[in-house]
């Protein structure tokens, strides 16, 4: 599903070079649930951006489903990002003026050929995450946990092969966080590949495999 070979990511900040990733080797098989952990500044966000085709390595190679991302033009990379990858972020990113249903259907705006039955699937997903009766509410009328569940429904609309979750419980109370993690585990149990980025070791313990970063390198991989 995912293969990184000696991946480096170098940035220029205030005239100085920053090596956010310094030679990451990583393979994630289809259907795995992996937690990416590490302290602030360890390279988690840079790695997530590359996995999600939001950024590209400075050096090294990233393959997703056998396709070398470096060989793709912007349109092809965008197509993979929209069709094959679902994103869940800490801050929900729901549009306040849209209803919950309209937010879940947002990925269709970036899809040239919306799959048939998308509205029906959105209804099914909202029912699955416990928001079937809240589909016409605005995000401000939902709790934080409910907003995150709506964001997960949106991420799953186009049946992505890979779900990337970036600190998905960071803004939630402990009960809502547990509910969201239960939902992510349910997604994984359904056969999807899940990569969870977190600094919380308790959350990481919910994943069968943990990959820990330190100074831009893989410091520990529980699968090794």
C-alpha positions as CSV (number, residue, x, y, z in Angstrom):
1,X,0.0,0.0,0.0
2,X,2.7,2.5,1.1
3,X,6.4,2.4,0.6
4,X,9.0,5.1,1.5
5,X,12.6,4.6,0.5
6,X,15.2,6.9,2.1
7,X,12.7,9.8,2.1
8,X,14.2,13.2,3.0
9,X,12.3,16.5,3.4
10,X,14.4,19.7,3.7
11,X,12.9,23.2,4.2
12,X,14.4,26.6,4.3
13,X,13.4,28.7,7.3
14,X,14.8,32.1,7.9
15,X,17.7,31.4,5.7
16,X,18.6,28.1,7.5
17,X,18.1,24.5,6.3
18,X,15.8,22.3,8.3
19,X,15.9,18.6,7.8
20,X,12.4,17.6,8.8
21,X,12.8,14.0,7.5
22,X,16.3,12.6,7.3
23,X,16.0,9.2,5.5
24,X,12.7,7.5,6.4
25,X,12.3,3.9,5.3
26,X,8.8,2.6,5.9
27,X,6.4,0.0,4.4
28,X,2.7,-0.2,5.4
29,X,0.6,-3.0,4.0
30,X,-3.0,-2.7,2.8
31,X,-5.3,-3.1,5.8
32,X,-2.9,-2.2,8.5
33,X,-3.6,0.2,11.4
34,X,-0.4,2.1,12.2
35,X,0.2,4.9,14.8
36,X,3.0,7.4,13.9
37,X,4.3,8.9,17.1
38,X,7.1,11.2,18.3
39,X,7.8,14.4,20.1
40,X,7.1,17.8,18.6
41,X,9.5,18.5,15.8
42,X,10.2,14.8,15.2
43,X,8.9,14.9,11.6
44,X,5.3,13.6,12.1
45,X,3.6,16.4,10.2
46,X,6.1,16.3,7.4
47,X,5.6,12.6,7.0
48,X,1.9,12.9,7.1
49,X,2.0,15.6,4.3
50,X,4.0,13.3,2.1
51,X,1.8,10.3,2.8
52,X,-1.2,12.4,1.9
53,X,0.4,13.6,-1.4
54,X,0.2,17.2,0.0
55,X,4.0,17.5,-0.3
56,X,6.8,15.6,-2.0
57,X,10.2,14.4,-0.8
58,X,13.3,16.4,-1.4
59,X,15.1,13.1,-1.9
60,X,14.0,9.5,-1.8
61,X,11.0,7.7,-3.2
62,X,7.3,7.5,-2.1
63,X,5.1,4.9,-3.7
64,X,1.4,4.5,-3.0
65,X,-0.4,1.5,-4.4
66,X,2.7,0.9,-6.5
67,X,2.7,4.4,-8.1
68,X,5.7,6.7,-7.6
69,X,4.4,10.0,-6.5
70,X,7.4,11.9,-7.8
71,X,6.5,10.7,-11.4
72,X,3.0,12.2,-11.2
73,X,2.0,15.6,-12.4
74,X,-0.1,17.8,-10.1
75,X,-3.4,16.7,-11.6
76,X,-2.6,13.0,-11.1
77,X,-1.3,13.6,-7.6
78,X,-4.5,15.6,-6.8
79,X,-6.6,12.7,-8.2
80,X,-5.0,10.2,-5.9
81,X,-5.4,12.6,-3.0
82,X,-9.1,13.1,-3.7
83,X,-10.1,9.5,-4.6
84,X,-7.7,7.3,-2.7
85,X,-7.0,9.2,0.6
86,X,-9.3,10.4,3.3
87,X,-8.2,13.0,5.8
88,X,-9.3,13.6,9.4
89,X,-7.7,16.6,11.2
90,X,-7.6,17.8,14.7
91,X,-9.6,20.9,13.9
92,X,-12.5,19.2,12.0
93,X,-12.4,21.7,9.1
94,X,-16.2,21.8,8.7
95,X,-17.6,24.8,6.9
96,X,-19.9,26.7,9.4
97,X,-22.5,27.9,6.9
98,X,-23.1,24.4,5.5
99,X,-25.2,21.7,7.0
100,X,-23.7,18.5,8.3
101,X,-24.9,16.7,5.1
102,X,-23.5,19.4,2.9
103,X,-20.1,19.2,4.7
104,X,-20.0,15.4,4.2
105,X,-20.8,15.8,0.5
106,X,-18.0,18.4,0.0
107,X,-15.5,15.9,-1.6
108,X,-17.9,15.7,-4.6
109,X,-17.0,19.3,-5.5
110,X,-13.5,18.2,-6.3
111,X,-14.4,15.0,-8.1
112,X,-14.9,15.3,-11.8
113,X,-17.1,12.1,-11.9
114,X,-19.1,11.8,-8.6
115,X,-19.8,8.2,-7.9
116,X,-23.5,7.3,-8.3
117,X,-25.4,7.0,-5.0
118,X,-23.2,9.5,-3.2
119,X,-26.1,11.1,-1.4
120,X,-27.4,7.8,-0.2
121,X,-23.9,6.8,1.0
122,X,-23.6,10.1,2.9
123,X,-26.9,9.3,4.7
124,X,-25.6,5.8,5.5
125,X,-22.3,7.2,6.9
126,X,-24.0,9.8,9.0
127,X,-26.3,7.0,10.4
128,X,-23.2,4.9,11.0
129,X,-21.5,7.6,13.0
130,X,-24.6,8.4,15.0
131,X,-25.6,11.6,13.3
132,X,-28.5,10.4,11.1
133,X,-30.9,12.8,12.8
134,X,-28.4,15.7,12.7
135,X,-27.8,15.9,9.0
136,X,-29.5,19.3,8.6
137,X,-27.8,20.9,11.6
138,X,-25.0,23.4,11.3
139,X,-21.5,22.4,12.8
140,X,-22.0,25.0,15.6
141,X,-25.0,23.0,16.8
142,X,-22.9,19.9,17.4
143,X,-20.5,18.9,20.1
144,X,-16.8,18.6,19.4
145,X,-17.1,14.8,19.3
146,X,-20.0,15.0,16.9
147,X,-18.1,17.4,14.6
148,X,-15.2,15.0,14.4
149,X,-17.6,12.1,13.6
150,X,-19.0,14.2,10.8
151,X,-15.5,14.8,9.6
152,X,-14.8,11.1,9.6
153,X,-18.0,10.5,7.6
154,X,-16.8,13.1,5.0
155,X,-13.4,11.4,4.8
156,X,-15.0,8.1,4.1
157,X,-17.5,9.3,1.4
158,X,-15.5,8.3,-1.6
159,X,-14.3,5.0,-0.1
160,X,-10.6,5.9,0.2
161,X,-8.1,3.1,0.4
162,X,-6.1,5.1,3.0
163,X,-7.4,7.0,6.0
164,X,-5.0,9.5,7.5
165,X,-5.9,10.9,10.9
166,X,-3.8,13.7,12.3
167,X,-4.3,14.1,16.1
168,X,-8.0,13.4,15.6
169,X,-8.8,13.5,19.3
170,X,-6.6,16.5,20.2
171,X,-9.6,18.9,20.8
172,X,-11.9,16.4,22.4
173,X,-12.8,15.4,26.0
174,X,-11.8,11.9,27.1
175,X,-15.3,10.4,26.4
176,X,-15.6,12.0,22.9
177,X,-12.0,10.9,22.2
178,X,-12.7,7.3,23.1
179,X,-15.8,7.4,20.9
180,X,-13.8,8.7,17.9
181,X,-11.1,6.1,18.4
182,X,-13.7,3.4,18.5
183,X,-15.0,4.7,15.2
184,X,-11.6,4.7,13.6
185,X,-11.0,1.1,14.8
186,X,-14.3,0.2,13.3
187,X,-13.1,1.7,10.0
188,X,-10.0,-0.4,10.2
189,X,-12.0,-3.5,11.0
190,X,-13.8,-2.9,7.8
191,X,-10.6,-3.4,5.9
192,X,-9.3,0.1,5.3
193,X,-5.7,1.1,5.9
194,X,-5.4,3.6,8.7
195,X,-2.5,5.8,9.7
196,X,-3.0,7.7,12.9
197,X,-0.5,10.5,13.8
198,X,-0.4,11.3,17.5
199,X,1.9,12.4,20.3
200,X,-0.4,10.6,22.8
201,X,1.0,7.2,23.8
202,X,-2.3,6.0,25.1
203,X,-3.9,6.6,21.7
204,X,-1.0,5.0,20.0
205,X,-1.4,1.9,22.1
206,X,-4.8,1.3,20.4
207,X,-3.0,0.6,17.1
208,X,-1.5,-2.8,16.5
209,X,1.7,-1.2,15.2
210,X,3.6,1.9,16.3
211,X,6.2,3.7,14.3
212,X,8.1,6.3,16.4
213,X,10.0,9.2,14.8
214,X,13.0,11.0,16.3
215,X,14.9,13.8,14.6
216,X,13.3,12.9,11.2
217,X,14.1,9.2,11.3
218,X,12.3,6.1,12.4
219,X,13.5,5.4,15.9
220,X,11.3,2.4,16.6
221,X,8.9,0.2,14.6
222,X,7.0,-2.4,16.7
223,X,6.7,-4.5,13.5
224,X,10.4,-4.8,13.2
